[in-house]
Amino acid sequence: MNKKYILTAEKAHMKLRRIAFQILERNTHLNSLHIAGIKENGYLLALELKKILEEISSFQIELSSIELDKSNPIDCKLDASVDYQNKNVLIVDDVVNSGKAMLHAIHPILALSPHQIQTVTLVERSYKTYPVHVDYVGVSLATTLEDHISVIFKDGILQGAYLA
């Protein structure tokens, strides 16, 4: 299988840093953010985003994970210790393909009455089949249904994204 890099590690970090500044610019009125990363890679991306936001902002930032099976995301599990009521929530995933996983991640949080929900992804594919708008996008691609996009982490460090 041939890999075509969409984002090198350096470019992926630049995109994530740009996203962090966009989040800061749109949310200057906030004191706190809750970042919820969709396991596995979405959570790792959320960790990276949290580090950058802590460098550039004065936000109080909480972090949690959302567990779901992306091939069958109906059973979505949130961290039970987190109170989402009136929170400003960022949901992070590495790749948004159809929008199905993101939509299923939003649903249980929405039921807990957050103040607002915003969404973040490093790579967005342009043919979503579910009505999901991603607020912060690293790169948006027009791909075929047969193409597969992967965001790669090695030892928890972002290595880039490729198309296979």
N, C-alpha and C positions, 0 to 999 in steps of 0.2 A: 504494500500500500504506500503510495507516494504522499508525502506530507508537503503542503504548500503553506508556509508561514504567513499568517495574516498580520500578526503582531509579534515582533521579537520581545524579549523580556524588557528591554529598554523602552520600546514603544508602548508596551502594555502598562508599564509603570507611569509613563508620561500621560497616557489616557486616564488612568486612575487618579492621578494627581489633578488633572483638569476637571474630572468629575467632582472631586472633593472641593475645588474652588467654586464650581457651579452650585454645589449644595450649600456652601457657605454664603454665596451671593444671594440665593433665593430664600435663605432662612436666617437672615441677619437679626430678625426679631425674636428668635428662639434662644432659650438658655440651655435646652437639653435636647438630645436625640437618642432614640433607641434604634440600634442597627440590628436587624434580624437577617442572618444569612441562611440561605437554603443549602443544607448539607449536600455534598461534601465541598465542592469547589466554591459554591456561593458563600459558604461560611468562611473559607480561607480568604476569599476576596473581601468579605466584610471585615476581617481582621486587618488586612492591609489598609482598607479605607479608613478604619478607626484610627490607625496609627497616623495616617496623613492628616485627618481632621483634628486630632489632638495636637499636632504640630502647628497648624495654621489657624485654629479657632479656640474660643474659650468655652465651647459647648461641654456640658456634662454628658458623657457618652456611656450608654449601657450597650452590651452586646449579648445576643442570644442566638440560638440556632433553631431552624425549622427543619424538622425531619419529614421527608416524604420520598416515595419511590417515584422517580420521574416518569417511568413507563406506566405507572398506575397511581397517580397522585391523590386519589380520593381520600386516603387515610393520611392526614396531615397532623403531625404532632408538634405542639409548641412547648416551650419550657414552662412548666406549671408554676414556677416561682416568679414569673414575670407578670406584672400587672400592666396591661396595655391601655387601661382606661385613661383618656385624656393625654396620651403620649404622642409624640411626633415620631412616627416610625418610618424607617427606611428598610425596604425589603430588597435584599441583594441576591442576584444569581449570576453565574458566570456567563451563560448563554441563554437567550430567550429564543426558542425555536417557534413553536406554535402558539405559545403564551399560556398553555394549559397548566404547567407547573406553577407559574407565577400567579395565575388566577386562583388556583387551589391553595396557595400560600397566603394570599390576601384574604380569602374568605373567613377563616377562623379568627384572624386578627380583627377584621371588620366587625365581627360579632361581639368583640370585647370593648367597643366604643373608644377607639383611639381618637385623638384630636385631628390627626391627618396621617395619611399613608402616602409615601412616595416610593418609587421603584428605581432600581439601579441594575444595569447589566454591562458587562465589558463588551459582549458581542450580541447584537440583535440581528436576527434574520428578518427579511422584509415580507415574508409571506405568512404572517400569523393567522391562525384559524380561529382564535379566541379573541374576544374584545378587550385586549390589554394594551394600555399605553405605558411605555417605559419612559419615565421622566428624565433619567440620566443615562446616556448611552456612550460607550467608548467608541465603537465602530458599528455601523449598520451595513449589512451586506445583502445583496440580491444573489441568492443561491438556488440551486435546483433541490427538489425534494430528496434526491439521492445523496447529496453532499452531506458530510458530517463535519461539524465544527467541534474542536476540543480546546479547552483552556487547560494548560499544563502547569502543575505545581510539582516541585521536587523538594522534599523535606520542608514543606510549608511555604516555599518561596516561589513566587510567580515566575514562570519561565517563558510564557507567551501563549499565543493561540494559533492554531493551524486548521486548515481545511483539508479533509481527506476524501 
